[in-house]
Amino acid sequence: MSKLTEIAEGWVNNLTPGQYLDAQILEVSKYRMSICKACPFHSKNHTSIRPDKHCTSCGCTLSAKTKCLSCSCPENKWTAVLNKEKNE
C-alpha cells in the first residue's frame, strides 16, 4: 500500500469513520495512542512549530496515523490491523 493511500485512510477514518468500523477504529486508536504517548518520538518530547501531536520519526499526525488500520508504526511499536487484502 502506498504511503499516500495510508495517509488518506488515516484522515478519512479520523474525520468520517465508516459506521461499521467506528468502534474498532476508536479501540485501535486508543491503544496505539497510549503507546505513542510514551514514545520518545512523540512531538511532546521535541521542539516543533507544528501545533498538532505528531510522530517525529515519520512526521504523521497521530490522531490520523493511529486510526489508519492498515498502517504500522515506523518504529515497530504497533502493527497494522488490516493487510492490503482485508482493506480492499
N, CA, C and O atoms as a CHARMM CRD file, in Angstrom:
* protein
*
  352
    1    1 MET  N      0.85400  -1.17000   0.00000 PROA 1      0.00000
    2    1 MET  CA     0.00000   0.00000   0.00000 PROA 1      0.00000
    3    1 MET  C      0.89800   1.23200   0.00000 PROA 1      0.00000
    4    1 MET  O      1.88300   1.28800   0.73700 PROA 1      0.00000
    5    2 SER  N      0.56400   2.20000  -0.81200 PROA 2      0.00000
    6    2 SER  CA     1.38700   3.40200  -0.88100 PROA 2      0.00000
    7    2 SER  C      1.17600   4.26200   0.35500 PROA 2      0.00000
    8    2 SER  O      0.12900   4.20100   1.00000 PROA 2      0.00000
    9    3 LYS  N      2.17400   5.05500   0.67200 PROA 3      0.00000
   10    3 LYS  CA     2.08400   5.93500   1.83600 PROA 3      0.00000
   11    3 LYS  C      0.95300   6.95600   1.67800 PROA 3      0.00000
   12    3 LYS  O      0.30200   7.30700   2.66200 PROA 3      0.00000
   13    4 LEU  N      0.71300   7.43400   0.46000 PROA 4      0.00000
   14    4 LEU  CA    -0.37200   8.39200   0.24700 PROA 4      0.00000
   15    4 LEU  C     -1.72600   7.75100   0.54000 PROA 4      0.00000
   16    4 LEU  O     -2.61000   8.39800   1.10100 PROA 4      0.00000
   17    5 THR  N     -1.89100   6.49700   0.16800 PROA 5      0.00000
   18    5 THR  CA    -3.13100   5.77900   0.45300 PROA 5      0.00000
   19    5 THR  C     -3.30600   5.61100   1.95400 PROA 5      0.00000
   20    5 THR  O     -4.41200   5.76800   2.47000 PROA 5      0.00000
   21    6 GLU  N     -2.22600   5.29300   2.65800 PROA 6      0.00000
   22    6 GLU  CA    -2.28500   5.14800   4.11300 PROA 6      0.00000
   23    6 GLU  C     -2.64000   6.47900   4.77700 PROA 6      0.00000
   24    6 GLU  O     -3.44500   6.52000   5.70700 PROA 6      0.00000
   25    7 ILE  N     -2.04100   7.55200   4.29900 PROA 7      0.00000
   26    7 ILE  CA    -2.33200   8.87800   4.85200 PROA 7      0.00000
   27    7 ILE  C     -3.81200   9.21000   4.64000 PROA 7      0.00000
   28    7 ILE  O     -4.48900   9.68100   5.55400 PROA 7      0.00000
   29    8 ALA  N     -4.30000   8.96100   3.43400 PROA 8      0.00000
   30    8 ALA  CA    -5.71300   9.22800   3.13200 PROA 8      0.00000
   31    8 ALA  C     -6.62500   8.38500   4.01900 PROA 8      0.00000
   32    8 ALA  O     -7.61700   8.88900   4.54400 PROA 8      0.00000
   33    9 GLU  N     -6.29600   7.10400   4.18800 PROA 9      0.00000
   34    9 GLU  CA    -7.10600   6.22800   5.04100 PROA 9      0.00000
   35    9 GLU  C     -7.16400   6.76100   6.47400 PROA 9      0.00000
   36    9 GLU  O     -8.23400   6.80700   7.08100 PROA 9      0.00000
   37   10 GLY  N     -6.02600   7.15700   7.00100 PROA 10     0.00000
   38   10 GLY  CA    -5.98400   7.68900   8.35400 PROA 10     0.00000
   39   10 GLY  C     -6.83600   8.92600   8.52600 PROA 10     0.00000
   40   10 GLY  O     -7.55400   9.05500   9.51800 PROA 10     0.00000
   41   11 TRP  N     -6.76400   9.84300   7.56400 PROA 11     0.00000
   42   11 TRP  CA    -7.55100  11.07300   7.67400 PROA 11     0.00000
   43   11 TRP  C     -9.03600  10.81400   7.47400 PROA 11     0.00000
   44   11 TRP  O     -9.86200  11.42200   8.15400 PROA 11     0.00000
   45   12 VAL  N     -9.39400   9.92000   6.55000 PROA 12     0.00000
   46   12 VAL  CA   -10.81000   9.58400   6.36400 PROA 12     0.00000
   47   12 VAL  C    -11.35800   8.96600   7.64500 PROA 12     0.00000
   48   12 VAL  O    -12.43100   9.35000   8.10900 PROA 12     0.00000
   49   13 ASN  N    -10.62300   8.00500   8.22400 PROA 13     0.00000
   50   13 ASN  CA   -11.06000   7.37300   9.47000 PROA 13     0.00000
   51   13 ASN  C    -11.09700   8.36700  10.62500 PROA 13     0.00000
   52   13 ASN  O    -11.91900   8.23200  11.53200 PROA 13     0.00000
   53   14 ASN  N    -10.23200   9.34600  10.60300 PROA 14     0.00000
   54   14 ASN  CA   -10.19700  10.35500  11.65400 PROA 14     0.00000
   55   14 ASN  C    -11.38300  11.31500  11.54100 PROA 14     0.00000
   56   14 ASN  O    -11.99000  11.67600  12.55000 PROA 14     0.00000
   57   15 LEU  N    -11.70800  11.72100  10.32900 PROA 15     0.00000
   58   15 LEU  CA   -12.74500  12.73300  10.12000 PROA 15     0.00000
   59   15 LEU  C    -14.14200  12.15800   9.91600 PROA 15     0.00000
   60   15 LEU  O    -15.11800  12.72100  10.41100 PROA 15     0.00000
   61   16 THR  N    -14.25200  11.04800   9.19600 PROA 16     0.00000
   62   16 THR  CA   -15.56000  10.45600   8.89600 PROA 16     0.00000
   63   16 THR  C    -15.45900   8.93400   8.89100 PROA 16     0.00000
   64   16 THR  O    -15.52500   8.31700   7.82700 PROA 16     0.00000
   65   17 PRO  N    -15.30200   8.32400  10.05300 PROA 17     0.00000
   66   17 PRO  CA   -15.16300   6.86400  10.08400 PROA 17     0.00000
   67   17 PRO  C    -16.43400   6.17700   9.59800 PROA 17     0.00000
   68   17 PRO  O    -17.54800   6.63400   9.85300 PROA 17     0.00000
   69   18 GLY  N    -16.23600   5.07900   8.89900 PROA 18     0.00000
   70   18 GLY  CA   -17.38100   4.29200   8.47300 PROA 18     0.00000
   71   18 GLY  C    -18.11600   3.74800   9.68400 PROA 18     0.00000
   72   18 GLY  O    -17.48800   3.35000  10.66500 PROA 18     0.00000
   73   19 GLN  N    -19.42100   3.72900   9.62500 PROA 19     0.00000
   74   19 GLN  CA   -20.22800   3.33400  10.77800 PROA 19     0.00000
   75   19 GLN  C    -19.88600   1.92800  11.26900 PROA 19     0.00000
   76   19 GLN  O    -19.84300   1.69100  12.47700 PROA 19     0.00000
   77   20 TYR  N    -19.64300   0.99100  10.34900 PROA 20     0.00000
   78   20 TYR  CA   -19.35300  -0.37900  10.75200 PROA 20     0.00000
   79   20 TYR  C    -17.95600  -0.54200  11.34500 PROA 20     0.00000
   80   20 TYR  O    -17.69000  -1.55100  12.00000 PROA 20     0.00000
   81   21 LEU  N    -17.07500   0.39900  11.14000 PROA 21     0.00000
   82   21 LEU  CA   -15.71700   0.30900  11.68100 PROA 21     0.00000
   83   21 LEU  C    -15.48100   1.27100  12.84700 PROA 21     0.00000
   84   21 LEU  O    -14.43200   1.21600  13.48800 PROA 21     0.00000
   85   22 ASP  N    -16.42000   2.12700  13.11900 PROA 22     0.00000
   86   22 ASP  CA   -16.22600   3.18900  14.10400 PROA 22     0.00000
   87   22 ASP  C    -15.70800   2.67400  15.45100 PROA 22     0.00000
   88   22 ASP  O    -14.72500   3.20400  15.96900 PROA 22     0.00000
   89   23 ALA  N    -16.34500   1.66200  16.02100 PROA 23     0.00000
   90   23 ALA  CA   -15.92100   1.14500  17.32700 PROA 23     0.00000
   91   23 ALA  C    -14.53200   0.53200  17.25700 PROA 23     0.00000
   92   23 ALA  O    -13.72000   0.74000  18.15900 PROA 23     0.00000
   93   24 GLN  N    -14.24700  -0.21600  16.20500 PROA 24     0.00000
   94   24 GLN  CA   -12.92800  -0.83300  16.06400 PROA 24     0.00000
   95   24 GLN  C    -11.84900   0.22500  15.88300 PROA 24     0.00000
   96   24 GLN  O    -10.77200   0.12300  16.47100 PROA 24     0.00000
   97   25 ILE  N    -12.12900   1.23400  15.07800 PROA 25     0.00000
   98   25 ILE  CA   -11.16100   2.30700  14.84600 PROA 25     0.00000
   99   25 ILE  C    -10.83600   3.01200  16.16000 PROA 25     0.00000
  100   25 ILE  O     -9.66900   3.26200  16.45900 PROA 25     0.00000
  101   26 LEU  N    -11.85500   3.33000  16.93700 PROA 26     0.00000
  102   26 LEU  CA   -11.62400   4.03200  18.21000 PROA 26     0.00000
  103   26 LEU  C    -10.84700   3.16100  19.19200 PROA 26     0.00000
  104   26 LEU  O     -9.97500   3.66000  19.90400 PROA 26     0.00000
  105   27 GLU  N    -11.15000   1.87800  19.23700 PROA 27     0.00000
  106   27 GLU  CA   -10.43800   0.96700  20.13700 PROA 27     0.00000
  107   27 GLU  C     -8.96600   0.84800  19.74600 PROA 27     0.00000
  108   27 GLU  O     -8.08400   0.92400  20.60200 PROA 27     0.00000
  109   28 VAL  N     -8.70300   0.66400  18.46400 PROA 28     0.00000
  110   28 VAL  CA    -7.33000   0.54900  17.97000 PROA 28     0.00000
  111   28 VAL  C     -6.57700   1.85700  18.20200 PROA 28     0.00000
  112   28 VAL  O     -5.42800   1.84900  18.64500 PROA 28     0.00000
  113   29 SER  N     -7.22600   2.97700  17.90000 PROA 29     0.00000
  114   29 SER  CA    -6.58600   4.27900  18.06000 PROA 29     0.00000
  115   29 SER  C     -6.22400   4.54600  19.52000 PROA 29     0.00000
  116   29 SER  O     -5.13100   5.03100  19.81200 PROA 29     0.00000
  117   30 LYS  N     -7.13100   4.23400  20.42500 PROA 30     0.00000
  118   30 LYS  CA    -6.86800   4.45600  21.84700 PROA 30     0.00000
  119   30 LYS  C     -5.66500   3.63800  22.30900 PROA 30     0.00000
  120   30 LYS  O     -4.80500   4.15100  23.02500 PROA 30     0.00000
  121   31 TYR  N     -5.60000   2.37300  21.90500 PROA 31     0.00000
  122   31 TYR  CA    -4.47400   1.51000  22.25900 PROA 31     0.00000
  123   31 TYR  C     -3.16500   2.06600  21.68000 PROA 31     0.00000
  124   31 TYR  O     -2.16300   2.18500  22.38600 PROA 31     0.00000
  125   32 ARG  N     -3.19100   2.40200  20.39400 PROA 32     0.00000
  126   32 ARG  CA    -1.98000   2.92000  19.74100 PROA 32     0.00000
  127   32 ARG  C     -1.54400   4.24300  20.35400 PROA 32     0.00000
  128   32 ARG  O     -0.35300   4.46300  20.57500 PROA 32     0.00000
  129   33 MET  N     -2.50100   5.12300  20.63000 PROA 33     0.00000
  130   33 MET  CA    -2.16500   6.43200  21.19300 PROA 33     0.00000
  131   33 MET  C     -1.49200   6.28900  22.55500 PROA 33     0.00000
  132   33 MET  O     -0.60800   7.07500  22.89400 PROA 33     0.00000
  133   34 SER  N     -1.90500   5.28900  23.33900 PROA 34     0.00000
  134   34 SER  CA    -1.26600   5.07700  24.64300 PROA 34     0.00000
  135   34 SER  C      0.20800   4.70000  24.45700 PROA 34     0.00000
  136   34 SER  O      1.06000   5.08700  25.25600 PROA 34     0.00000
  137   35 ILE  N      0.49000   3.95800  23.41900 PROA 35     0.00000
  138   35 ILE  CA     1.87900   3.60300  23.11500 PROA 35     0.00000
  139   35 ILE  C      2.63400   4.84200  22.63400 PROA 35     0.00000
  140   35 ILE  O      3.75900   5.09800  23.06300 PROA 35     0.00000
  141   36 CYS  N      2.01500   5.59600  21.75500 PROA 36     0.00000
  142   36 CYS  CA     2.66200   6.79400  21.20200 PROA 36     0.00000
  143   36 CYS  C      2.97100   7.83400  22.28600 PROA 36     0.00000
  144   36 CYS  O      4.01800   8.48100  22.24700 PROA 36     0.00000
  145   37 LYS  N      2.06800   7.99100  23.24300 PROA 37     0.00000
  146   37 LYS  CA     2.28600   8.97600  24.30600 PROA 37     0.00000
  147   37 LYS  C      3.53900   8.67700  25.11900 PROA 37     0.00000
  148   37 LYS  O      4.16900   9.59200  25.65100 PROA 37     0.00000
  149   38 ALA  N      3.90100   7.40700  25.21700 PROA 38     0.00000
  150   38 ALA  CA     5.08600   7.00900  25.98200 PROA 38     0.00000
  151   38 ALA  C      6.34600   6.92600  25.11200 PROA 38     0.00000
  152   38 ALA  O      7.42800   6.62000  25.61400 PROA 38     0.00000
  153   39 CYS  N      6.20800   7.19400  23.83200 PROA 39     0.00000
  154   39 CYS  CA     7.31700   7.03000  22.88300 PROA 39     0.00000
  155   39 CYS  C      8.21800   8.26700  22.84700 PROA 39     0.00000
  156   39 CYS  O      7.72200   9.39200  22.90700 PROA 39     0.00000
  157   40 PRO  N      9.52900   8.07100  22.75100 PROA 40     0.00000
  158   40 PRO  CA    10.44300   9.21500  22.64700 PROA 40     0.00000
  159   40 PRO  C     10.29200   9.99800  21.34400 PROA 40     0.00000
  160   40 PRO  O     10.78800  11.11900  21.24000 PROA 40     0.00000
  161   41 PHE  N      9.61000   9.42100  20.34400 PROA 41     0.00000
  162   41 PHE  CA     9.40400  10.12500  19.07200 PROA 41     0.00000
  163   41 PHE  C      8.12400  10.96600  19.06800 PROA 41     0.00000
  164   41 PHE  O      7.82500  11.61500  18.06500 PROA 41     0.00000
  165   42 HSD  N      7.37000  10.96600  20.15700 PROA 42     0.00000
  166   42 HSD  CA     6.17100  11.80600  20.25200 PROA 42     0.00000
  167   42 HSD  C      6.62000  13.26300  20.25100 PROA 42     0.00000
  168   42 HSD  O      7.61900  13.61200  20.88000 PROA 42     0.00000
  169   43 SER  N      5.88600  14.09900  19.55100 PROA 43     0.00000
  170   43 SER  CA     6.27600  15.50800  19.40200 PROA 43     0.00000
  171   43 SER  C      6.35100  16.26200  20.72300 PROA 43     0.00000
  172   43 SER  O      7.04000  17.27800  20.81100 PROA 43     0.00000
  173   44 LYS  N      5.65400  15.78300  21.75200 PROA 44     0.00000
  174   44 LYS  CA     5.72200  16.47200  23.04600 PROA 44     0.00000
  175   44 LYS  C      7.13600  16.45200  23.62300 PROA 44     0.00000
  176   44 LYS  O      7.47300  17.25800  24.49000 PROA 44     0.00000
  177   45 ASN  N      7.95400  15.53200  23.13700 PROA 45     0.00000
  178   45 ASN  CA     9.33300  15.41000  23.61100 PROA 45     0.00000
  179   45 ASN  C     10.32700  16.19300  22.75600 PROA 45     0.00000
  180   45 ASN  O     11.53700  16.07300  22.94300 PROA 45     0.00000
  181   46 HSD  N      9.82300  16.98700  21.82600 PROA 46     0.00000
  182   46 HSD  CA    10.68000  17.73300  20.89500 PROA 46     0.00000
  183   46 HSD  C     10.15100  19.14500  20.71500 PROA 46     0.00000
  184   46 HSD  O      8.96800  19.40300  20.93500 PROA 46     0.00000
  185   47 THR  N     11.00900  20.04200  20.32300 PROA 47     0.00000
  186   47 THR  CA    10.61500  21.39600  19.99200 PROA 47     0.00000
  187   47 THR  C     10.13800  21.40700  18.55200 PROA 47     0.00000
  188   47 THR  O     10.84200  20.94200  17.65600 PROA 47     0.00000
  189   48 SER  N      8.95100  21.93200  18.32900 PROA 48     0.00000
  190   48 SER  CA     8.37400  21.93800  16.99000 PROA 48     0.00000
  191   48 SER  C      7.45400  23.13900  16.84100 PROA 48     0.00000
  192   48 SER  O      6.84000  23.58300  17.81100 PROA 48     0.00000
  193   49 ILE  N      7.36000  23.66100  15.62700 PROA 49     0.00000
  194   49 ILE  CA     6.42000  24.74900  15.35900 PROA 49     0.00000
  195   49 ILE  C      5.03700  24.19800  15.00000 PROA 49     0.00000
  196   49 ILE  O      4.06600  24.95100  14.93200 PROA 49     0.00000
  197   50 ARG  N      4.95100  22.89600  14.77100 PROA 50     0.00000
  198   50 ARG  CA     3.66500  22.27000  14.45600 PROA 50     0.00000
  199   50 ARG  C      2.79500  22.23100  15.70900 PROA 50     0.00000
  200   50 ARG  O      3.26900  21.85100  16.78000 PROA 50     0.00000
  201   51 PRO  N      1.52700  22.62200  15.58400 PROA 51     0.00000
  202   51 PRO  CA     0.65000  22.61800  16.75800 PROA 51     0.00000
  203   51 PRO  C      0.05700  21.24600  17.07800 PROA 51     0.00000
  204   51 PRO  O     -0.44600  21.02900  18.18100 PROA 51     0.00000
  205   52 ASP  N      0.11300  20.31500  16.11400 PROA 52     0.00000
  206   52 ASP  CA    -0.50100  19.00600  16.31700 PROA 52     0.00000
  207   52 ASP  C      0.43700  18.03600  17.02200 PROA 52     0.00000
  208   52 ASP  O      1.65500  18.21500  17.03000 PROA 52     0.00000
  209   53 LYS  N     -0.15800  17.00700  17.61100 PROA 53     0.00000
  210   53 LYS  CA     0.64100  15.92700  18.18700 PROA 53     0.00000
  211   53 LYS  C      1.01600  15.01900  17.02500 PROA 53     0.00000
  212   53 LYS  O      0.15000  14.50700  16.31600 PROA 53     0.00000
  213   54 HSD  N      2.30600  14.82800  16.84100 PROA 54     0.00000
  214   54 HSD  CA     2.75700  14.04800  15.69900 PROA 54     0.00000
  215   54 HSD  C      3.96700  13.19200  16.05700 PROA 54     0.00000
  216   54 HSD  O      4.59000  13.36200  17.10500 PROA 54     0.00000
  217   55 CYS  N      4.27600  12.27200  15.15500 PROA 55     0.00000
  218   55 CYS  CA     5.43000  11.39700  15.31500 PROA 55     0.00000
  219   55 CYS  C      6.63100  12.05600  14.63700 PROA 55     0.00000
  220   55 CYS  O      6.56300  12.40900  13.46000 PROA 55     0.00000
  221   56 THR  N      7.69800  12.21800  15.35700 PROA 56     0.00000
  222   56 THR  CA     8.87500  12.84600  14.76100 PROA 56     0.00000
  223   56 THR  C      9.68200  11.85500  13.93100 PROA 56     0.00000
  224   56 THR  O     10.60000  12.26000  13.21800 PROA 56     0.00000
  225   57 SER  N      9.36400  10.57600  14.00700 PROA 57     0.00000
  226   57 SER  CA    10.03300   9.58100  13.17600 PROA 57     0.00000
  227   57 SER  C      9.47400   9.60200  11.75100 PROA 57     0.00000
  228   57 SER  O     10.23700   9.63800  10.78600 PROA 57     0.00000
  229   58 CYS  N      8.14000   9.58000  11.61800 PROA 58     0.00000
  230   58 CYS  CA     7.53500   9.54600  10.28100 PROA 58     0.00000
  231   58 CYS  C      6.88900  10.87200   9.88200 PROA 58     0.00000
  232   58 CYS  O      6.63800  11.10400   8.69900 PROA 58     0.00000
  233   59 GLY  N      6.61900  11.74200  10.85400 PROA 59     0.00000
  234   59 GLY  CA     6.02000  13.03800  10.56700 PROA 59     0.00000
  235   59 GLY  C      4.50100  13.04400  10.54300 PROA 59     0.00000
  236   59 GLY  O      3.89800  14.09200  10.30800 PROA 59     0.00000
  237   60 CYS  N      3.86900  11.90800  10.77900 PROA 60     0.00000
  238   60 CYS  CA     2.41500  11.81700  10.70500 PROA 60     0.00000
  239   60 CYS  C      1.73800  12.42600  11.92500 PROA 60     0.00000
  240   60 CYS  O      2.25600  12.36300  13.04000 PROA 60     0.00000
  241   61 THR  N      0.56300  13.01900  11.68900 PROA 61     0.00000
  242   61 THR  CA    -0.29300  13.48600  12.76700 PROA 61     0.00000
  243   61 THR  C     -0.86300  12.26100  13.46100 PROA 61     0.00000
  244   61 THR  O     -1.46000  11.39900  12.81500 PROA 61     0.00000
  245   62 LEU  N     -0.68300  12.17900  14.77300 PROA 62     0.00000
  246   62 LEU  CA    -1.05200  10.95700  15.49100 PROA 62     0.00000
  247   62 LEU  C     -2.54100  10.68700  15.51300 PROA 62     0.00000
  248   62 LEU  O     -2.93700   9.52100  15.52300 PROA 62     0.00000
  249   63 SER  N     -3.38500  11.70400  15.52100 PROA 63     0.00000
  250   63 SER  CA    -4.82600  11.46100  15.52700 PROA 63     0.00000
  251   63 SER  C     -5.27500  10.72300  14.26900 PROA 63     0.00000
  252   63 SER  O     -6.24400   9.96400  14.31300 PROA 63     0.00000
  253   64 ALA  N     -4.59100  10.93400  13.16100 PROA 64     0.00000
  254   64 ALA  CA    -4.91200  10.22900  11.92100 PROA 64     0.00000
  255   64 ALA  C     -4.11600   8.92700  11.79300 PROA 64     0.00000
  256   64 ALA  O     -4.67400   7.89600  11.41500 PROA 64     0.00000
  257   65 LYS  N     -2.84000   8.96700  12.09900 PROA 65     0.00000
  258   65 LYS  CA    -1.98400   7.77700  11.95900 PROA 65     0.00000
  259   65 LYS  C     -2.51200   6.61300  12.78900 PROA 65     0.00000
  260   65 LYS  O     -2.53600   5.47400  12.32300 PROA 65     0.00000
  261   66 THR  N     -2.93200   6.89800  14.01400 PROA 66     0.00000
  262   66 THR  CA    -3.39700   5.82500  14.89000 PROA 66     0.00000
  263   66 THR  C     -4.74700   5.26500  14.45100 PROA 66     0.00000
  264   66 THR  O     -5.14400   4.19500  14.91100 PROA 66     0.00000
  265   67 LYS  N     -5.45600   5.96400  13.57700 PROA 67     0.00000
  266   67 LYS  CA    -6.75000   5.49300  13.08000 PROA 67     0.00000
  267   67 LYS  C     -6.64400   4.82700  11.71100 PROA 67     0.00000
  268   67 LYS  O     -7.65700   4.39500  11.16100 PROA 67     0.00000
  269   68 CYS  N     -5.46900   4.73900  11.16600 PROA 68     0.00000
  270   68 CYS  CA    -5.24400   4.04900   9.89800 PROA 68     0.00000
  271   68 CYS  C     -5.04000   2.57000  10.20600 PROA 68     0.00000
  272   68 CYS  O     -3.98300   2.17700  10.70000 PROA 68     0.00000
  273   69 LEU  N     -6.04400   1.75200   9.91700 PROA 69     0.00000
  274   69 LEU  CA    -5.98600   0.33800  10.28700 PROA 69     0.00000
  275   69 LEU  C     -4.96600  -0.45800   9.48900 PROA 69     0.00000
  276   69 LEU  O     -4.54500  -1.53000   9.92300 PROA 69     0.00000
  277   70 SER  N     -4.56100   0.04800   8.33300 PROA 70     0.00000
  278   70 SER  CA    -3.56000  -0.66200   7.53800 PROA 70     0.00000
  279   70 SER  C     -2.15300  -0.08900   7.74400 PROA 70     0.00000
  280   70 SER  O     -1.20700  -0.51100   7.07900 PROA 70     0.00000
  281   71 CYS  N     -2.01700   0.86100   8.65300 PROA 71     0.00000
  282   71 CYS  CA    -0.71700   1.46700   8.95500 PROA 71     0.00000
  283   71 CYS  C     -0.03400   0.75600  10.11400 PROA 71     0.00000
  284   71 CYS  O     -0.68100   0.12100  10.94600 PROA 71     0.00000
  285   72 SER  N      1.26900   0.87500  10.14600 PROA 72     0.00000
  286   72 SER  CA     2.04600   0.37800  11.27700 PROA 72     0.00000
  287   72 SER  C      2.99600   1.48300  11.72800 PROA 72     0.00000
  288   72 SER  O      3.27500   2.42700  10.98800 PROA 72     0.00000
  289   73 CYS  N      3.47700   1.34600  12.93300 PROA 73     0.00000
  290   73 CYS  CA     4.40300   2.31600  13.49200 PROA 73     0.00000
  291   73 CYS  C      5.75800   2.19500  12.80100 PROA 73     0.00000
  292   73 CYS  O      6.24500   1.08000  12.61400 PROA 73     0.00000
  293   74 PRO  N      6.37900   3.30400  12.42000 PROA 74     0.00000
  294   74 PRO  CA     7.68400   3.23800  11.77600 PROA 74     0.00000
  295   74 PRO  C      8.77900   2.72600  12.71600 PROA 74     0.00000
  296   74 PRO  O      9.84700   2.31300  12.26500 PROA 74     0.00000
  297   75 GLU  N      8.51400   2.75500  13.99800 PROA 75     0.00000
  298   75 GLU  CA     9.47700   2.26300  14.98700 PROA 75     0.00000
  299   75 GLU  C      9.09800   0.87400  15.51500 PROA 75     0.00000
  300   75 GLU  O      9.66200   0.39900  16.50100 PROA 75     0.00000
  301   76 ASN  N      8.13100   0.23000  14.84200 PROA 76     0.00000
  302   76 ASN  CA     7.68400  -1.13000  15.17100 PROA 76     0.00000
  303   76 ASN  C      7.11000  -1.26200  16.58100 PROA 76     0.00000
  304   76 ASN  O      7.28000  -2.29100  17.23500 PROA 76     0.00000
  305   77 LYS  N      6.44000  -0.22900  17.03500 PROA 77     0.00000
  306   77 LYS  CA     5.82400  -0.28100  18.37200 PROA 77     0.00000
  307   77 LYS  C      4.39700  -0.82200  18.30500 PROA 77     0.00000
  308   77 LYS  O      3.87800  -1.30500  19.31100 PROA 77     0.00000
  309   78 TRP  N      3.74900  -0.74800  17.12800 PROA 78     0.00000
  310   78 TRP  CA     2.45200  -1.37100  16.87400 PROA 78     0.00000
  311   78 TRP  C      2.35100  -1.68700  15.38500 PROA 78     0.00000
  312   78 TRP  O      3.01600  -1.06800  14.55500 PROA 78     0.00000
  313   79 THR  N      1.50300  -2.66500  15.06900 PROA 79     0.00000
  314   79 THR  CA     1.40900  -3.14700  13.68600 PROA 79     0.00000
  315   79 THR  C      0.04100  -2.85800  13.08100 PROA 79     0.00000
  316   79 THR  O     -0.88700  -2.44400  13.77500 PROA 79     0.00000
  317   80 ALA  N     -0.06200  -3.08100  11.78700 PROA 80     0.00000
  318   80 ALA  CA    -1.32300  -2.90100  11.06100 PROA 80     0.00000
  319   80 ALA  C     -2.34500  -3.93300  11.52900 PROA 80     0.00000
  320   80 ALA  O     -1.99800  -5.07100  11.84400 PROA 80     0.00000
  321   81 VAL  N     -3.59500  -3.52100  11.56800 PROA 81     0.00000
  322   81 VAL  CA    -4.69700  -4.40900  11.91100 PROA 81     0.00000
  323   81 VAL  C     -5.22100  -5.07300  10.63400 PROA 81     0.00000
  324   81 VAL  O     -5.60900  -6.24200  10.64700 PROA 81     0.00000
  325   82 LEU  N     -5.22900  -4.32400   9.54600 PROA 82     0.00000
  326   82 LEU  CA    -5.68100  -4.82000   8.25000 PROA 82     0.00000
  327   82 LEU  C     -4.51100  -4.88500   7.29400 PROA 82     0.00000
  328   82 LEU  O     -3.70100  -3.95900   7.22800 PROA 82     0.00000
  329   83 ASN  N     -4.42000  -5.97800   6.55100 PROA 83     0.00000
  330   83 ASN  CA    -3.42400  -6.01900   5.48600 PROA 83     0.00000
  331   83 ASN  C     -4.08600  -5.54700   4.19900 PROA 83     0.00000
  332   83 ASN  O     -5.28000  -5.24800   4.20500 PROA 83     0.00000
  333   84 LYS  N     -3.36000  -5.47300   3.11900 PROA 84     0.00000
  334   84 LYS  CA    -3.87000  -4.93500   1.87100 PROA 84     0.00000
  335   84 LYS  C     -5.12200  -5.67600   1.39100 PROA 84     0.00000
  336   84 LYS  O     -6.08000  -5.04900   0.93900 PROA 84     0.00000
  337   85 GLU  N     -5.11500  -7.00300   1.48800 PROA 85     0.00000
  338   85 GLU  CA    -6.25000  -7.80200   1.02000 PROA 85     0.00000
  339   85 GLU  C     -7.49700  -7.53400   1.85000 PROA 85     0.00000
  340   85 GLU  O     -8.58500  -7.38300   1.29400 PROA 85     0.00000
  341   86 LYS  N     -7.35700  -7.47100   3.18300 PROA 86     0.00000
  342   86 LYS  CA    -8.50200  -7.22300   4.05700 PROA 86     0.00000
  343   86 LYS  C     -9.03000  -5.81400   3.87500 PROA 86     0.00000
  344   86 LYS  O    -10.23600  -5.58400   3.96500 PROA 86     0.00000
  345   87 ASN  N     -8.13100  -4.86300   3.61800 PROA 87     0.00000
  346   87 ASN  CA    -8.52600  -3.47300   3.45800 PROA 87     0.00000
  347   87 ASN  C     -9.41600  -3.27600   2.23900 PROA 87     0.00000
  348   87 ASN  O    -10.34200  -2.46600   2.26800 PROA 87     0.00000
  349   88 GLU  N     -9.13800  -4.01300   1.17000 PROA 88     0.00000
  350   88 GLU  CA    -9.93100  -3.90000  -0.05200 PROA 88     0.00000
  351   88 GLU  C    -11.26400  -4.56900   0.14500 PROA 88     0.00000
  352   88 GLU  O    -12.08700  -4.58600  -0.77000 PROA 88     0.00000
